[in-house]
């Protein structure tokens, strides 16, 4: 057992280990999960979306530009973009 997991004082590491649950993200495509895969009760398989544009900085910047009607404007430099 690593030093970080050793019990300290009233801390019951074994009780915590029993309560802890693992999480595994899976794609939505069927071929990402085997049909005969046995998933233990301590593991939660949660599907991921195939596309999460809000996590991509460029997509967020582009959405801001569209929302503020900057997407269809041409600027000579970044200093010309209004605040």
C-alpha positions in Angstrom: 0.0 0.0 0.0 1.4 3.4 -0.8 2.0 5.8 2.0 -0.8 8.1 0.8 -3.3 5.3 1.3 -2.2 4.2 4.8 -4.8 4.8 7.5 -4.3 7.9 9.7 -6.1 8.3 13.0 -9.8 7.5 12.7 -9.5 7.2 9.0 -10.6 3.8 7.7 -8.9 3.2 4.4 -10.7 -0.1 3.8 -14.1 1.5 4.2 -13.1 4.2 1.8 -11.9 1.6 -0.7 -15.2 -0.2 -0.5 -17.1 3.0 -1.2 -14.9 4.2 -4.0 -16.1 3.7 -7.5 -14.1 3.8 -10.7 -15.4 5.6 -13.7 -14.6 4.7 -17.3 -15.7 6.8 -20.2 -16.7 5.0 -23.4 -17.5 6.2 -26.8 -21.0 5.9 -28.2 -19.9 3.6 -31.0 -20.7 -0.1 -30.4 -17.3 -1.2 -31.4 -15.7 0.6 -28.5 -17.3 -1.8 -26.0 -17.1 -5.6 -26.4 -20.5 -7.3 -26.3 -19.2 -9.8 -23.8 -17.5 -7.3 -21.6 -18.1 -7.9 -17.9 -18.2 -4.7 -16.0 -17.7 -4.9 -12.2 -20.2 -3.2 -9.9 -17.5 -0.8 -8.9 -17.1 0.6 -12.4 -19.5 3.0 -14.1 -19.4 3.1 -17.9 -20.6 6.5 -19.0 -21.0 7.3 -22.7 -19.2 10.3 -24.2 -20.6 12.6 -26.9 -18.9 12.2 -30.2 -18.2 16.0 -30.4 -17.8 18.5 -27.6 -17.2 21.8 -29.4 -17.3 23.8 -26.1 -14.1 22.1 -25.1 -12.2 23.4 -28.1 -10.9 27.0 -27.7 -11.2 27.8 -31.4 -14.9 26.7 -31.5 -15.5 28.9 -28.4 -13.9 31.9 -30.0 -15.8 31.3 -33.3 -19.1 31.1 -31.4 -18.3 34.4 -29.6 -17.6 36.0 -33.0 -20.9 34.7 -34.5 -22.9 35.8 -31.4 -21.4 39.3 -31.6 -21.7 39.6 -35.4 -17.9 39.7 -35.8 -17.8 36.5 -37.9 -18.7 38.3 -41.1 -16.5 41.3 -40.6 -13.0 41.8 -41.9 -10.4 43.6 -39.6 -6.9 44.8 -40.7 -5.5 43.6 -37.3 -6.6 42.2 -34.0 -6.3 45.7 -32.5 -9.2 46.8 -34.8 -11.6 44.3 -33.2 -14.0 46.2 -30.8 -14.2 45.2 -27.1 
